[in-house]
Amino acid sequence: MGDFLKGWAVDDDAPSVPVVVEVFAESRRLGSVVADRERRDLATEEGRSPSIGFRFVLPASLLTGDEEQFTVRAVVANDGQATATRTLATTRLAFATPAGKPWVLASDDIPSVEGDVDDELRSILACASAGEIDEAIGMARAKFRLNRDLFGVDTGLVEAVSRHTGVKTFEQLMTDRRHEWFESGNHSFWQSRLEKKDAMHAFARENLVEIPRQIAHFSDPEELLQLDLPQRYVAKPDGLASAKGVFAVSRGVNVFTGKPISPDRIVANWQKLASETDRVDMYIVEEFVADRFAPEANVIPLDYKFYVFRGIAGFLEVFDRNYPGPSRRPYSVTWRPLPHPLELGRTLGNAMREPDNLSEMISVAERLGSEVGAFCRVDLFNTPRGPVLGEITILPANGKNRTAYANVITQQAYIVFEDQELWSTDA
């Protein structure tokens, strides 16, 4: 079961109406959830909707590793009820989440970025609409530098420019970059080497940016078993753009899952991963850094993902990986919330406190982005000793699964700062 209950519920008398499910531990009501998650394995030939699943995240107080009796009650049409009771063992929570999470704001009353159109912006849009693209870009570049909130606003520039030339989507841009930088056989783009952690770390050190303390690098997964590992460490493969094979370990527990993990199991995971891809040729063990908001707590540090365009930080997304599940919240670099998620299927996470050294983090992201010389995403951890590099990503998720909002603000930033990569060849 882990740290959540899952199942399905449907009212056969009203199969198109999602059922509300109530959850109880012993006799104590924990809350309710709507059974509207997709379960294609339960769809029938009679046309039952597959959206009948539910997932209920349990409170941290129940994550003791002990058995609990849970009852799920579905309320159906005509005041009917259906119940199911099971005795299940919960996951043991690996760490005590800081009370209230010290980085979360109690209220979410900070106004989002706004798209007020002033006379200067009207002039920019008029130039773009008239086909005077270079002049519009020049004016917009100065405007965006002065008002960074504009990076998070659909100003209408993409629409105005697209009347005269094709504008690639973010996914198209990243597809082109992957082909040109990695698949064409050219390999003259030195930035492509930043995909490897060794090269990325050397690049960071050259630019006076801190990285996590390195404990070991090796090519044979079984070398992990020979190390005198500290109580806290991160072990991961090099060369992958996902979290596969990454373990944040504290006192023998994988903090990502809250479950015990041993070096033997990590090695087995890596060996299986290596059999599935030829991209892994090195493994890394490094420092498990502390978070600046909770330096003494056993938490996964917040991940600040800066989208940097030609050395200018446009906007960022804060990723909280701590219990009860991943949460993401995008911001302007002036720390005003962006109004919509950046990734499809996401909702806006909790409002976050502004870091006390935000300007230092922006400076680090822009220093690295300026040296890269092209769009990149700079991921930073904010530690008690200041910003520490997580990674530099030159193909963020290959540009896939972006919301319409994320796509347009990224296209807009490309028009203003990365125009040489933007234009569609079939326009």
C-alpha positions in Angstrom: 0.0 0.0 0.0 2.8 2.5 0.8 1.7 6.0 1.7 -1.6 6.1 -0.1 -4.8 4.0 -0.7 -5.9 3.3 -4.2 -8.9 1.5 -5.8 -11.9 2.2 -7.9 -15.6 2.9 -7.4 -18.5 3.2 -9.9 -22.2 3.6 -9.6 -23.7 1.2 -12.2 -27.0 3.2 -12.1 -25.2 6.4 -13.1 -21.8 5.2 -14.6 -21.0 8.7 -16.1 -21.2 10.4 -12.7 -17.9 10.2 -10.7 -18.4 8.7 -7.2 -17.2 10.4 -4.0 -15.2 8.1 -1.8 -14.8 8.6 2.0 -11.8 7.1 3.7 -11.7 6.0 7.4 -8.9 4.7 9.6 -10.5 2.5 12.3 -13.6 4.8 12.9 -11.8 8.1 12.3 -12.7 9.9 9.0 -9.6 11.0 7.1 -11.3 12.7 4.2 -12.8 12.1 0.8 -11.7 11.9 -2.8 -13.4 11.7 -6.2 -13.0 8.5 -8.1 -12.2 10.1 -11.4 -8.7 8.8 -12.2 -8.2 6.8 -15.4 -8.2 3.0 -15.0 -8.3 1.6 -18.5 -7.8 -1.9 -17.1 -11.3 -1.7 -15.7 -13.1 -0.3 -18.7 -15.7 -2.8 -20.1 -17.1 -3.6 -23.5 -20.4 -2.1 -22.3 -18.9 1.3 -22.5 -18.1 2.0 -18.8 -15.8 5.0 -18.5 -12.2 4.2 -17.5 -12.2 7.3 -15.2 -13.3 5.4 -12.0 -10.1 5.1 -10.0 -9.1 6.9 -6.9 -5.9 7.6 -5.0 -6.0 9.0 -1.4 -2.7 10.2 0.2 -2.5 9.3 3.8 -1.6 11.8 6.6 2.0 11.6 7.8 0.8 10.6 11.3 -0.3 7.2 10.0 3.0 6.4 8.2 4.5 4.3 11.0 5.0 1.0 9.3 2.3 -0.6 11.4 -0.9 -2.3 10.3 -4.1 -0.2 10.2 -7.7 -1.0 9.4 -9.0 1.2 6.6 -12.6 1.5 5.4 -13.5 3.0 2.1 -17.1 4.1 1.7 -18.6 5.1 -1.7 -21.7 7.2 -1.8 -23.9 6.4 -4.8 -27.2 7.4 -6.3 -30.4 7.2 -4.4 -28.6 7.6 -1.1 -27.0 4.2 -1.4 -23.6 3.2 0.0 -21.0 0.6 -0.6 -18.1 -0.1 1.8 -14.9 -2.1 1.8 -12.6 -2.7 4.8 -9.0 -3.9 4.7 -6.2 -4.2 7.2 -3.0 -3.0 5.5 0.6 -2.0 6.5 1.6 1.5 5.8 5.0 2.8 4.7 7.3 4.0 7.5 8.0 7.6 7.0 11.8 8.0 6.8 11.9 11.5 8.3 9.8 13.9 10.2 8.7 16.5 7.7 9.2 20.0 9.2 6.0 21.2 10.8 4.1 23.1 8.1 7.2 22.9 5.8 9.1 26.1 6.6 9.4 27.1 3.0 5.6 27.2 2.4 3.7 30.4 2.8 0.6 30.3 5.1 -1.4 32.2 2.6 -1.2 32.5 -1.2 -2.1 36.2 -1.6 0.8 37.4 -3.7 -0.6 38.7 -7.0 0.5 36.9 -10.1 2.4 38.6 -12.9 0.1 40.7 -15.0 0.1 41.7 -18.7 -0.5 45.4 -18.7 0.1 46.7 -22.2 1.7 50.1 -22.1 2.6 52.5 -25.0 6.0 51.0 -25.4 4.7 47.5 -25.7 2.1 48.6 -28.1 4.8 50.1 -30.3 6.7 46.8 -30.2 3.6 44.8 -31.2 2.9 47.3 -34.0 6.4 46.9 -35.4 6.1 43.1 -35.3 2.6 43.1 -36.9 4.0 45.3 -39.7 6.7 42.8 -40.4 9.5 45.0 -38.9 10.7 42.0 -36.9 14.3 43.0 -36.2 13.3 46.4 -34.9 10.5 44.9 -32.7 13.1 42.4 -31.2 15.5 45.1 -30.4 13.0 47.1 -28.5 11.5 44.1 -26.8 15.0 43.0 -25.6 15.5 46.2 -23.8 11.9 46.1 -22.5 12.2 42.6 -21.1 15.5 43.3 -19.4 13.9 46.2 -17.5 10.7 44.4 -16.6 11.5 40.7 -15.9 7.8 40.0 -15.1 7.1 40.2 -18.9 8.8 36.8 -19.3 5.8 35.3 -17.5 3.1 37.1 -19.6 1.7 36.4 -23.0 2.3 39.9 -24.4 1.0 39.0 -27.9 4.4 39.1 -29.5 4.3 35.4 -30.6 1.0 36.0 -32.4 2.3 39.2 -34.0 5.5 37.7 -35.3 3.8 34.5 -36.5 1.8 36.5 -39.0 5.1 36.9 -41.0 7.2 33.8 -40.3 6.8 30.4 -38.8 7.5 30.2 -35.0 8.6 26.8 -33.7 7.1 25.3 -30.6 9.4 24.5 -27.7 9.2 20.8 -28.6 10.3 21.6 -32.1 13.2 23.7 -30.9 14.4 21.0 -28.6 14.0 18.3 -31.3 16.1 20.5 -33.7 18.7 21.0 -31.0 18.9 17.3 -30.2 19.4 16.5 -33.9 22.0 19.2 -34.5 24.0 18.8 -31.2 23.8 15.1 -30.7 22.6 13.1 -33.7 23.9 14.8 -36.8 27.5 13.6 -36.4 28.6 17.2 -36.2 29.4 17.3 -32.5 31.0 20.7 -32.9 28.7 22.2 -30.2 30.8 22.0 -27.1 27.7 22.6 -25.0 26.5 19.0 -25.8 29.2 17.8 -23.4 27.4 19.3 -20.5 25.1 16.3 -20.6 27.8 14.4 -18.7 28.2 15.3 -15.0 32.0 15.4 -15.1 32.0 18.0 -17.8 29.2 19.9 -16.1 31.0 20.0 -12.8 34.3 21.2 -14.4 32.3 23.9 -16.2 30.8 25.0 -12.9 34.1 25.1 -11.2 35.6 27.2 -14.0 32.8 29.7 -13.4 33.2 29.7 -9.6 30.0 27.9 -8.9 29.7 25.4 -6.1 28.8 21.8 -6.8 27.9 19.0 -4.3 31.1 17.5 -2.7 32.1 14.5 -4.8 32.7 11.3 -2.9 33.4 8.8 -5.8 33.1 8.3 -9.5 33.4 4.8 -11.0 32.4 2.7 -14.1 31.5 -0.6 -12.4 28.3 -0.4 -10.3 29.7 -3.0 -7.9 32.4 -0.5 -6.8 29.7 1.1 -4.7 30.0 -1.9 -2.4 33.7 -1.1 -1.7 33.1 2.4 -0.5 33.0 3.7 3.1 29.7 5.5 2.6 28.7 8.4 4.9 25.3 8.4 6.6 23.9 10.8 4.0 24.7 10.6 0.3 23.3 10.7 -3.2 24.1 7.9 -5.6 23.2 8.2 -9.3 24.2 7.2 -12.8 25.7 9.7 -15.1 24.3 10.6 -18.5 20.5 10.2 -17.9 18.1 13.1 -18.1 15.6 11.6 -15.7 15.6 10.5 -12.0 16.0 6.8 -12.9 18.6 5.2 -10.7 18.9 8.2 -8.4 19.0 7.4 -4.7 19.0 10.1 -1.9 20.1 8.0 1.1 20.0 9.0 4.8 20.8 6.4 7.5 19.9 3.5 5.2 16.6 5.0 4.0 15.8 6.2 0.5 14.4 9.6 1.3 12.5 9.7 -2.0 10.3 6.8 -1.0 10.7 6.5 2.8 11.8 2.9 2.5 15.0 1.1 3.5 17.6 0.8 0.8 20.9 -1.0 0.8 24.0 -0.6 -1.4 23.3 -4.1 -2.8 19.8 -3.0 -3.9 21.2 0.2 -5.5 23.8 -1.9 -7.4 21.0 -4.3 -8.6 19.0 -1.3 -9.8 21.9 0.1 -11.7 22.8 -3.2 -13.3 19.2 -3.5 -14.6 19.2 0.1 -15.8 22.5 -0.5 -17.7 20.9 -3.5 -19.5 18.1 -1.3 -20.7 20.2 1.7 -22.0 23.7 2.2 -23.4 23.9 5.8 -22.2 25.2 5.0 -18.7 29.0 4.5 -18.5 29.7 6.2 -15.1 28.2 6.3 -11.6 28.5 9.1 -9.0 28.3 9.3 -5.3 28.1 12.8 -3.9 27.1 14.9 -0.9 23.4 15.0 0.1 23.1 18.7 0.5 20.9 20.4 3.2 18.2 22.9 2.4 18.6 26.5 3.4 15.1 26.7 4.9 15.5 23.6 7.0 19.2 23.0 7.4 18.9 20.5 10.3 15.9 18.5 8.9 16.2 15.3 7.0 14.5 16.7 3.8 15.2 16.7 0.1 16.4 20.2 -0.8 14.1 22.4 -2.9 15.1 22.4 -6.6 15.1 25.9 -8.2 15.0 25.4 -12.0 15.9 28.7 -13.8 15.1 29.1 -17.5 17.9 31.1 -18.9 17.9 32.8 -22.3 21.3 34.0 -23.6 22.4 34.8 -20.0 19.1 36.3 -18.9 17.0 34.4 -16.3 13.5 34.6 -17.5 11.5 32.6 -15.0 11.9 29.6 -12.7 10.1 26.6 -11.3 10.5 25.5 -7.7 10.3 21.7 -7.2 9.5 20.3 -3.7 10.0 16.6 -3.7 9.1 16.1 0.0 6.1 14.2 1.4 3.1 14.0 0.6 4.2 14.2 -3.0 6.0 16.3 -5.7 4.8 19.9 -5.9 5.9 22.5 -8.4 5.3 26.2 -8.5 6.6 28.6 -11.2 7.7 32.2 -10.5 9.1 35.2 -12.2 12.6 36.2 -11.1 11.0 39.0 -9.1 9.3 36.2 -7.1 5.8 36.8 -8.4 3.8 33.6 -9.0 3.2 32.7 -12.6 -0.6 32.1 -13.2 -0.4 28.6 -14.8 1.6 25.3 -14.5 4.4 24.7 -17.0 3.8 21.0 -17.5 0.7 19.2 -18.7 -1.2 17.4 -15.9 0.3 19.5 -13.1 -1.5 21.8 -10.7 0.0 24.8 -9.0 1.7 23.7 -5.8 2.0 25.5 -2.5 3.1 29.1 -2.5 6.7 29.3 -1.5 8.7 31.8 0.6 11.1 33.9 -1.3 14.7 32.8 -0.6 16.7 35.4 1.3 19.5 35.2 -1.3 17.4 35.1 -4.5 19.6 37.7 -6.2 22.6 35.5 -5.6 20.8 32.5 -7.1 19.8 34.6 -10.2 23.4 35.8 -10.5 24.7 32.2 -10.5 22.1 31.0 -13.0 22.8 33.9 -15.4 26.6 33.5 -15.1 26.4 29.9 -16.2 23.7 30.6 -18.8 25.9 33.4 -20.3 28.8 31.1 -20.6 26.7 28.4 -22.2 25.7 31.0 -24.8 22.3 29.5 -25.6 19.1 28.7 -23.9 19.5 26.3 -21.0 17.9 25.4 -17.7 20.1 25.9 -14.6 18.9 23.8 -11.6 20.2 25.0 -8.2 19.9 23.8 -4.6 19.8 26.6 -2.1 21.9 25.4 0.9 23.1 27.0 4.1 26.4 27.9 2.3 24.6 29.3 -0.7 23.6 28.1 -4.2 24.9 24.7 -5.3 24.6 23.4 -8.8 22.2 20.5 -9.4 22.5 20.4 -13.1 22.6 22.3 -16.4 19.9 21.0 -18.7 20.1 21.8 -22.4 17.2 19.7 -23.5 14.6 20.1 -20.7 12.3 17.1 -21.0 13.0 17.3 -24.8 10.4 20.2 -24.8 7.6 17.7 -24.3 4.4 17.9 -22.2 4.4 21.7 -22.0 1.1 23.6 -21.3 0.0 26.1 -23.9 1.0 28.8 -21.5 4.5 27.4 -21.0 5.0 27.0 -24.7 4.0 30.6 -25.6 6.2 32.3 -22.9 9.1 30.1 -24.0 8.5 30.9 -27.7 8.3 34.6 -26.7 11.6 34.5 -24.8 13.2 32.7 -27.8 11.9 35.5 -30.2 13.5 38.2 -28.0 16.8 36.5 -27.0 17.4 33.4 -29.1 16.0 34.5 -32.5 18.7 32.7 -34.5 17.3 29.3 -33.4 13.6 30.2 -33.7 12.4 30.5 -37.2 10.7 27.6 -39.0 12.4 26.6 -42.3 9.0 25.9 -43.9 7.4 29.3 -43.1 
